[in-house]
Amino acid sequence: METRTVTTWSLEQTSPRDLIAVQQSDSLSGIRIARAAVPSPEFSRFLYTSVGADVTWTDRLGWDRARWSAFLERPGVETWVAYDRDTPAGFVELDAQDEGVVEIGYFGLLAAFRGRGIGALLLSEGTARAWDLADRLPGRRRTERVWLHTCSKDGPYALANYRRRGFRVFDTRTEEEPAVDTPGPWPGA
């Protein structure tokens, strides 16, 4: 079986002051970011498969509708979506964990929207929403840590974008994994 070497970086922020946010600019005037307030397995699967199509996101491809629903309905799971003139451009998924920790489980843009600064804006907004998650969840402990991971399969600017937003690497791992074709946006694509 053919394999490939994959490096995974785990990054974190441990204070809201760590966030180096990007502000909305004239070049991003058509961009808005909104929370998908109604859990929708179909919409979340669309975002996951469309963004991950060319970077080999495969771990959720086998999830059925019930599993998507169960995940999305958990308290502290939020999906924030970037829209370019009301067209979905990308998303950031927050996953609240114990002890005031929030993981950015997924983050990315559809290929047609990359390279325009939307990712920096979306990551800024998503990270800020991770830091203020307790404001939307009564009884939730204040966020003390926001973390995520990225890997060498992700876009070439992913790691640099996280670092520019104030995330620090706390772990690096390199492993061999089976080489699989990118799934494409649709089965058999």
Secondary structure, DSSP 8 states (H G I E B T S, - for coil): --EEEEEEEEEEESSGGG-------GGGTTEEEEE--S--HHHHHHHHHHHHTTTT--TTTT--HHHHHHHHTSTTEEEEEEEETTEEEEEEEEEE-STTEEEEEEEEE-GGGTTSSHHHHHHHHHHHHHHTGGGTSTT-----EEEEEEETTS-TTHHHHHHHTT-EEEEEEEEEEE------SSTT-
